[in-house]
Amino acid sequence: MNDSRSLRIFQDLRLLSCAVAEEIIKLAGLAINDMGFFSIGLSGGRTPITLLGLLATTYSNLVPWSKIHFFWGDERCVPPDHPESNFGTALQTLISKVPIPSQNIHRIFGELEPSKAADAYEKDLRDFFFSNSERSYLLDLILLGIGRDGHTASLFPGDSVLQEQERWVAVVSAPSGVTPQWRITLTLPTINAASRAFFLVSGKEKQPLVHYILERRPNASSFPAALVAAKNGVTWFVDQAAWDSAFDPENPS
């Protein structure tokens, strides 16, 4: 596990998304040359939609789709055609528009009873990655976001699932007022077993959290996003609205 964090700041979400797309293409090429495939964990929420759209259009011809495997960091316990489905969003904005084989789509079956969905997804992950047991990591890359409460994937502050060490996938009940209530999420050790993690952060409401975590302020570890430490480091892609020029990551105050 590597606790190093790097920061890249962009004028707006589109430029941020273009940079992430270019990094994905570069990492995919390296992984495919080495292992024959590239595995990426997608995130939910609004921020990645621009990236998914760019991958489906501007960058589509640069992606070796037959060698890409999509996984998800978490899913809401809803059917795939529900507007809150992370898979459904990816299907509409990307998957339905590119020539990726159906067997390369490793979705979480949010329409199932939650414990059955978690078990099925964990089996899929273990079957896939155990067949490539020479790897020292799981996902080549996981994309993550951060909520206003500091959660990432469906790992919420104070939840006992943050202590889970054995399961790769867990069922989570979201905090009061957060809907849909039931979620399926990768556990923290599974996320941290990725080769790399990219946080995509946009919007001024995220600014205090970004500074708190990247400055490593006291008690920052109370935010699950601060606990992400992928094997080859974590890169934060942040737009200007989620940042200001007062903090120098090389010389934090």
N, C-alpha and C positions, 0 to 999 in steps of 0.2 A: 504493500500500500504506500502511495506517494502523496504526501500532504502539500506538495508544491502547488501554487496557484499563480496563473498568469492572467493578465487583464488586457483586453483589447476594446477600445472605445470607438464608436462610430456615430456619425452625424444623425442617422435615423435607422429605423428598423429595416428598411430595404437594403441599405449598404451593409448592415450587420448580417442580414440573411445571405447576401451574395458572398460575403467572406466565409460564412459557415459552409455554404454550398461548395465553394472552391476547396475548403479544407476536407470536406467529405470525399470529394472526387480524388484528391491527392492520397488520403488515407486508404480509400478503397483500392486504388492502384497498387499501393504497397502491400496491402493485406492479400490481395488476389495473387500477386506475384509470389508471395510467401506461402500462402495456405490454400489458394484456389477459390476463396470466397471472402466476403466482407459482411460482418454482422453488425447491425446498428439498432439500438433501442430508441424508439421514437417517444416523444413526450406529448402530452395533451395541452389544453389551454389555447389561448388565442395567438400567443407570440409565434409559435412555429408555423402558423398557416402560411405566412409569406414565404418562408423557406420551402415548404412543401410545394407551393405553387411554382417557385423558381425551378425546383428540381424537375417538375413535370413539364416545363416549357423551355426556358432559356438554357438550362444546363442538361436537358434530357439526353441529347446525343453524346454527351461526354461520360455518361454513367453506364457501366457494363451491367445492365439490369439482370441478366441471367445469373450473375454471380453475387447478387445482393440478397441478404436475408434480413427481413424486417422483424423486429421484436418490439415490445412496448414496456415502458417503465411502470405503467399502471393503467388501470381501466376502471371506469364506473360500472356498476352492476346494472346495466341497461342493455337492451337489444342493440345490435349493430346499426340499425336504422334510426336509433334515437338521436336527437340533436346533441346530447351530452356524451355520446360514445366517442372515445379517442380513436378507436379503429374507424368508425364511420367518417370522422373528419378526414383522416388520412386516405380513406378509400375515395372520397369525393374529390379531394384536392390533388392527389398524387397517384395512388395505386391504380385507379381505373383508367388513368391516362398514359401509363407507361407499360412496356412489354415485360413485366416481371412475372415469372412463373408462379402459379398459385401455391405450389409447395414451398415457396420461399417466404410466404406470409405466415408468421407465427403469432396469430392474434390471441388475445385473452377472450374467452367466451363469457362475456359479461351477462348474457341472458340466462346462464345456468345458475343453479343455487350456488352462493358464494364459495362455500368450501369445496364444492366439486370443480368450480372454475379455477380455483387456486391450485388444486391437485393436478388438474389437467395441464395447466400452464407449466407447473414445476416439472412434470414428467416430460413435456416437450423440451424444455430447456436442458434437463439432464440428459435426455436421449441425444439431443443435438450436440451438446458440448462434450459429453463423454465419448462420443464417436470421434472427437478431435482431441483426445486426451494429451497429446504432446504439447498443447498450448499451455502457457503459464497464466492465462487469463481467460475470461469468458467473452463478453461482447468486445468487439474491436472498438466500439464507440457507443456511448450512451448520451443522448440529448436530454437535458433537464431544464426545468423552469423553477421559479421560486414564487410562492404565494406571499401575500401580504403578512401572513403570520410566520413566515420563514419555512413553510413546509416545501418539500420537493417530492416528486412522484406522489404517492399518497402516504408519505411519512410525515405525520403531524407532530408538533411539539408536545412533549409529555406522554406520548402514546407508548405503551409497553412494547409494541412491536419494534421499537428502536433497540431493544435489548436482544432481539432474536438473533441467534447464532447458527441454528441448524437448518431452518427452512430457507429456501431460496425465494419463495413466494408466500405472501400472507394475506389474510382477509383483514380489512380495517373498517372500523366504523368512524366516519368523519365526525368532527366536532359538531356540537349543536348549531344548527343554522346553516350548515354546509350541505348542499344537496348535489347529486344523489348521496344518500348516507353511506351506502355500502360500496367499498372499493376493493379491488385486488391490486396489490403492489409488490414489486420486487423489494426484498429486504435490504437493509443497509449493506451487509456483507456481499450480497450479490451485485449491487450497484458498484461497490468498491472493488469488485473483482474484474471490472471492465478495464481494458487497456487505457482508455482515455474517457474523460467526461467533459462535455461542453455545456455550460449554462448559457441560455439565451434569455436576456433580461431587457425589458423595454418598459418605459413609462416612469414618470416622476414619482409615483407612489412607491416605487421600489427603491428609491435612492437611499433612504436611511438604512435599509437592510443590507444593501450592497456595501456600503461603507462599514457598517458594523462588522460584517463577516470578513471583508478583505483587509480591514485594519486589525483583525483578530482581537477585537476588544474583549474585556472580561465578560464572561458568560455568553459569548457568541455561540458556544457549543449548545446552547439551549435551542438554537435553530437547526432543524435537521439538515438544511442545505449546507450548513457549515461543517457537517460531519462527512461530506463526500470527499473522498481521497482516492481517486482511481490510481491504478498501478503506475501509469506513466504521466500522472498529473492531471490537473483540472484547469481548463481555460474558461474564463468568464468573458462572454461577448455581450457588451453593454452598450445601449444607445445613449446619446447625450442627455436625453431626458431623465435617464436613470443615474446620471452622474453629474458631478461638477468638478471644476479644476482645482479645488482646494486640497485634494488628497493625492499625494504622489506615492504610488505603490512601492517604489524603490526606497522611499524615505518616509515611512508613515510617522505622523505626529502622535 
